[in-house]
Amino acid sequence: MSSKVNIKDIIYGHLATMSKVDGGWSWYDFLTFCFVPVAFSTASIIMGFSLNKDVSSLLVNFGAIFTALLLSVLVLVYDQESKLDERYQRDAELKRPIDEFYSAKKKLLDELYYNISFSILSSLALIATCFAFSMADSFVEPKASSLSLPIILSKLVFTPIAVFVTVNLLLTIVMIVKRLHSLLRPK
């Protein structure tokens, strides 16, 4: 795969943020960000839910809007990191006390970078899933049986993937908002 589209570093970086403050692996984070979306996806299959054009359109709009918003938040994170580094260097040059929370803030900004980048990729995956659903849905004939390949793909492939990505994206966005709140709130 071309290094220009290789996203494994972003995915690994995002997974690495699922850790405790002391650096150990957090099973609660893993359960929250993996098991909960899988549970919703499984429930969508059991309940027979299937994407339709309206829901697919809504998810595409959701993904597109959040991609744009998250790109602007990524710029904010970069700006905050630059300001933090400048303040650290200025304090070091002037022999002033260094912010005792510098390393914690720096780590939080790095994790935010990976979380936001992962959310942008998730939004793009959601849009691609809805596009694939629309392509498969265009092959469904009006009087097709419930066992036609496009309907099976919709119910057993595209719908669970869309549900998984949507739930995971929502949880990740909540995590990003919480981290931004912690970082930017007035003290």
KOLGUZA-86657 format. One record per residue (C-alpha): residue in three letters; x, y, z. Coordinates in Angstrom, 1 decimal, decimal comma, m for minus. Example, Ala and Ser with C-alpha at 12.3 -4.5 7.8 and 13.67 -1.06 7.14 Angstrom:
% KOLGUZA-86657
(ALA; (12,3; m4,5; 7,8))
(SER; (13,7; m1,1; 7,1))
This chain:
% KOLGUZA-86657
(MET; (0,0; 0,0; 0,0))
(SER; (1,2; 3,5; m0,8))
(SER; (2,6; 5,3; 2,2))
(LYS; (0,4; 8,3; 1,3))
(VAL; (m2,8; 6,4; 2,1))
(ASN; (m1,4; 4,0; 4,8))
(ILE; (m3,6; 4,7; 7,9))
(LYS; (m2,2; 2,1; 10,3))
(ASP; (m0,3; 4,6; 12,4))
(ILE; (m3,4; 6,6; 13,0))
(ILE; (m5,4; 3,5; 14,0))
(TYR; (m2,5; 2,2; 16,3))
(GLY; (m2,2; 5,7; 17,8))
(HIS; (m5,9; 5,8; 18,5))
(LEU; (m5,9; 2,3; 20,1))
(ALA; (m2,9; 3,4; 22,2))
(THR; (m5,0; 6,1; 23,7))
(MET; (m7,2; 3,4; 25,3))
(SER; (m5,0; 3,3; 28,4))
(LYS; (m5,2; 4,3; 32,0))
(VAL; (m3,4; 7,4; 33,3))
(ASP; (m0,5; 5,2; 34,5))
(GLY; (m0,1; 3,9; 30,9))
(GLY; (m1,6; 0,4; 31,4))
(TRP; (m4,2; m1,1; 29,0))
(SER; (m7,8; m0,1; 29,9))
(TRP; (m10,3; m2,9; 29,5))
(TYR; (m13,1; m0,5; 30,2))
(ASP; (m12,1; 1,6; 27,3))
(PHE; (m11,8; m1,4; 25,1))
(LEU; (m15,3; m2,6; 26,1))
(THR; (m16,7; 0,8; 25,6))
(PHE; (m15,3; 1,5; 22,2))
(CYS; (m15,4; m2,1; 20,8))
(PHE; (m18,0; m4,1; 22,6))
(VAL; (m20,8; m1,5; 22,7))
(PRO; (m20,7; m0,9; 18,9))
(VAL; (m20,6; m4,6; 18,3))
(ALA; (m23,6; m5,1; 20,6))
(PHE; (m25,5; m2,4; 18,7))
(SER; (m24,5; m4,0; 15,3))
(THR; (m25,6; m7,4; 16,5))
(ALA; (m28,9; m6,0; 17,8))
(SER; (m29,5; m4,4; 14,3))
(ILE; (m29,1; m7,9; 12,7))
(ILE; (m31,3; m9,6; 15,3))
(MET; (m34,0; m7,0; 15,1))
(GLY; (m33,9; m7,1; 11,3))
(PHE; (m33,0; m3,4; 10,9))
(SER; (m31,9; m2,5; 7,4))
(LEU; (m30,5; 0,8; 6,1))
(ASN; (m32,8; 2,7; 3,8))
(LYS; (m32,1; 5,6; 1,5))
(ASP; (m33,2; 8,2; 4,1))
(VAL; (m31,0; 6,8; 6,9))
(SER; (m28,1; 6,4; 4,5))
(SER; (m28,5; 10,0; 3,4))
(LEU; (m28,6; 11,2; 7,0))
(LEU; (m25,5; 9,2; 7,8))
(VAL; (m23,6; 10,6; 4,8))
(ASN; (m24,5; 14,1; 5,9))
(PHE; (m23,5; 13,3; 9,5))
(GLY; (m20,1; 12,0; 8,3))
(ALA; (m19,5; 14,9; 5,9))
(ILE; (m20,3; 17,5; 8,5))
(PHE; (m18,3; 15,9; 11,2))
(THR; (m15,3; 15,5; 8,9))
(ALA; (m15,3; 19,2; 8,2))
(LEU; (m15,7; 20,1; 11,9))
(LEU; (m13,1; 17,6; 13,1))
(LEU; (m10,6; 19,0; 10,6))
(SER; (m11,0; 22,5; 12,1))
(VAL; (m10,6; 21,0; 15,6))
(LEU; (m7,4; 19,3; 14,4))
(VAL; (m6,1; 22,7; 13,5))
(LEU; (m7,1; 23,9; 17,0))
(VAL; (m5,2; 21,1; 18,6))
(TYR; (m2,1; 21,8; 16,4))
(ASP; (m2,3; 25,5; 17,5))
(GLN; (m2,6; 24,6; 21,2))
(GLU; (0,4; 22,3; 20,9))
(SER; (2,4; 25,0; 19,2))
(LYS; (1,5; 27,5; 21,9))
(LEU; (2,4; 25,0; 24,6))
(ASP; (5,8; 24,3; 23,1))
(GLU; (6,5; 28,0; 22,6))
(ARG; (5,6; 28,7; 26,3))
(TYR; (7,8; 25,8; 27,4))
(GLN; (10,8; 27,1; 25,4))
(ARG; (10,3; 30,7; 26,5))
(ASP; (10,1; 29,6; 30,2))
(ALA; (13,2; 27,5; 29,8))
(GLU; (15,2; 30,3; 28,1))
(LEU; (14,1; 32,8; 30,8))
(LYS; (14,8; 30,3; 33,6))
(ARG; (11,3; 30,6; 34,8))
(PRO; (9,5; 27,6; 36,4))
(ILE; (8,2; 25,2; 33,8))
(ASP; (4,5; 24,4; 33,8))
(GLU; (4,3; 21,3; 36,0))
(PHE; (1,5; 19,9; 33,7))
(TYR; (3,5; 20,4; 30,5))
(SER; (4,1; 16,7; 29,9))
(ALA; (0,5; 15,8; 30,7))
(LYS; (m0,9; 18,5; 28,4))
(LYS; (1,5; 17,4; 25,7))
(LYS; (0,4; 13,8; 26,0))
(LEU; (m3,3; 14,9; 26,0))
(LEU; (m2,8; 16,9; 22,8))
(ASP; (m1,0; 14,0; 21,1))
(GLU; (m3,9; 11,6; 22,1))
(LEU; (m6,4; 14,2; 20,8))
(TYR; (m4,6; 14,3; 17,5))
(TYR; (m4,9; 10,5; 17,1))
(ASN; (m8,6; 10,5; 18,3))
(ILE; (m9,6; 13,3; 15,9))
(SER; (m7,7; 11,7; 13,0))
(PHE; (m9,4; 8,4; 13,7))
(SER; (m12,8; 10,1; 13,9))
(ILE; (m12,2; 11,7; 10,5))
(LEU; (m11,3; 8,3; 9,1))
(SER; (m14,4; 6,8; 10,7))
(SER; (m16,5; 9,5; 9,1))
(LEU; (m15,0; 8,6; 5,7))
(ALA; (m15,6; 4,9; 6,4))
(LEU; (m19,2; 5,7; 7,2))
(ILE; (m19,6; 7,6; 4,0))
(ALA; (m18,0; 4,8; 2,0))
(THR; (m20,3; 2,2; 3,7))
(CYS; (m23,4; 4,3; 2,8))
(PHE; (m22,1; 4,6; m0,8))
(ALA; (m21,6; 0,9; m1,1))
(PHE; (m25,1; 0,4; 0,4))
(SER; (m26,5; 2,8; m2,2))
(MET; (m24,8; 0,9; m5,0))
(ALA; (m26,2; m2,5; m3,8))
(ASP; (m29,6; m0,9; m3,2))
(SER; (m29,7; 0,3; m6,8))
(PHE; (m29,7; m3,4; m7,9))
(VAL; (m32,8; m4,3; m5,9))
(GLU; (m35,7; m4,9; m8,2))
(PRO; (m39,1; m3,6; m6,9))
(LYS; (m40,5; m7,1; m6,5))
(ALA; (m37,3; m8,8; m5,3))
(SER; (m37,6; m11,5; m2,7))
(SER; (m36,2; m11,0; 0,7))
(LEU; (m33,4; m13,4; m0,1))
(SER; (m31,8; m11,4; m3,0))
(LEU; (m28,1; m10,7; m2,7))
(PRO; (m28,5; m6,9; m2,4))
(ILE; (m31,0; m7,3; 0,4))
(ILE; (m28,8; m9,8; 2,2))
(LEU; (m25,8; m7,5; 1,8))
(SER; (m27,8; m4,6; 3,1))
(LYS; (m29,1; m6,4; 6,2))
(LEU; (m26,0; m8,5; 7,1))
(VAL; (m23,1; m6,4; 5,9))
(PHE; (m23,8; m2,7; 5,3))
(THR; (m26,2; m2,1; 8,1))
(PRO; (m24,1; m3,7; 10,9))
(ILE; (m21,0; m1,9; 9,6))
(ALA; (m22,8; 1,4; 9,4))
(VAL; (m24,2; 0,9; 13,0))
(PHE; (m20,8; m0,1; 14,3))
(VAL; (m19,0; 2,8; 12,7))
(THR; (m21,7; 5,3; 13,8))
(VAL; (m21,8; 4,2; 17,4))
(ASN; (m18,0; 4,1; 17,6))
(LEU; (m17,8; 7,5; 16,0))
(LEU; (m20,3; 9,0; 18,5))
(LEU; (m18,4; 7,5; 21,4))
(THR; (m15,1; 8,8; 20,1))
(ILE; (m16,6; 12,3; 19,6))
(VAL; (m17,8; 12,3; 23,1))
(MET; (m14,3; 11,4; 24,3))
(ILE; (m12,8; 14,2; 22,1))
(VAL; (m15,2; 16,7; 23,6))
(LYS; (m14,4; 15,6; 27,1))
(ARG; (m10,7; 15,8; 26,5))
(LEU; (m11,0; 19,2; 24,8))
(HIS; (m13,1; 20,4; 27,8))
(SER; (m10,4; 19,2; 30,2))
(LEU; (m7,7; 20,9; 28,2))
(LEU; (m9,3; 24,2; 27,4))
(ARG; (m11,5; 24,9; 30,5))
(PRO; (m10,5; 28,0; 32,5))
(LYS; (m8,7; 27,1; 35,6))
